[in-house]
């Protein structure tokens, strides 16, 4: 009996310590993210979507979509968005679950984002648009394009997720991951461990950037702040990502697309050859481009070359 009481007391103290840790992170995040200021909000049926719009209404629209990671946001495009306004009317968004958009407590899926992008283009942009997307977000664009031919003119895919990864499906452990992150105290602590400043910087320098000298402190801060906006509710997106719920096979959508599609890779992207080979095997009409001295985020690492390429749309 005494052992049980001691174990219970220890467990309560441990959970109490975790809760204090979580509240400290929460309080600092509120100060740093300033989550409900600036930009505009599209009040979508599944949550508010934060976005910016730049340029004259008369200009043709260009939608810029960031990669789908827990630290991603429209910040990914902040160096280029305003520079393109002499030619385009620019829209940059924070996908639901990211940045300053709502982060509902749901299991996120690929088709959830297909629906979100479809509705945003239809209800906010209101006309067919060119689109440039990064990473996993390209799969949402391709599927949306296959389901509704009135959404996009030209498509630019930057560092898209490889097709073999997109074929992954949830496994038995996926539900366990979801349940673990749903735990109110432990789940949030796990999430904050994943999104610590050290892990954020490591992910950016080792995965996204070729040259660490391009990694300004402001970039790490932006990704860290985006991940911590929303009182830790980014944990639901992370659980969905780790559980393979965000993937969907886009082979048919890619093959059937009759848009002009530009595939962009950084010259230092470790998977560039595989990506080009996979995507060309399905859609041989792709236009191939590469950006020097960059890996996964050329819009942050070599903005001048990326800007020139966007002007060719």
Buried (B, 14 or more C-beta within 10 A) or exposed (E): EEEEEEEEEEEEEEBEEBBEBBEEBBEEBEEEBEBEEEBEBBEBEEBBBBBBBBBEEEBBBBBBBBBBBBBBBBBBBBBBBBBBBEBBBBBBBBBBBBBBBBBBEBBBBBBBBBBBBBBBBEEBBEEBBBBBBBBBBBBBBBBBBBEBEEBBBBBBBBBBBBBEEBEBEBEEEBEEBBEBBBEEBBBBBBBBEBBBEEBBBEBBBEEBBBEEEBBEEEBBBBBBBBBBBBBBBBBBBBBBBBBBBBBBBBBEBBEEBEBBBBBBBBBBBEBBEEBBEBBEEBBEEBEEBBBEBBBBBBBBBBBEBBBEBBEEB
